[in-house]
Amino acid sequence: MAKERPPLEEMTLRQLRKVASEYGVSRYSRMRKSQLLAAIQEIERSKLSLSQSRSMEAQETVEAAKFELGQEDRTGGILTDVDEGLGDLPDGYGESRIVLMPRDPQWAYTYWDVPNEHKEKLRRQGGQQLALRIYDVTDINLEFQSPHSIQ
């Protein structure tokens, strides 16, 4: 585990010389304690401001990239060209269909497709709104009992 170094102000001259050596301060062995302290603090301030400016530049690059359109993919092509030549998606698949998939005992996923022609036929018969109703029919005989609940 790395040992935490004490604050610069509390370091001995020998400790400050070691830190100055690590930072590459020239002629650190001839400096007094106050001079070493000032030189090390200046280096730390410049490193901090440099890292903050790099962080800001990186953030600006990320922000600018959010709005770039037509950037190239890794293969060298332009991403906007991917959809060229593809036909439009169909409005439907021609048959009414409801799919219900259990996820767990409490939840299920469902999706459906009802063609416009079928919707119009239902409207002509008096329908106003399509709705998916789910009834709990556990242990129920639907011939003479009504379902427990509606979701």
PyMOL commands that set and color helices and strands:
alter all, ss='L'
color gray80, all
select helices_A, chain A and resi 8-10+13-23+28-30+33-65+79-81+116-124
alter helices_A, ss='H'
color red, helices_A
select strands_A, chain A and resi 97-102+108-113
alter strands_A, ss='S'
color yellow, strands_A
deselect
rebuild
show_as cartoon
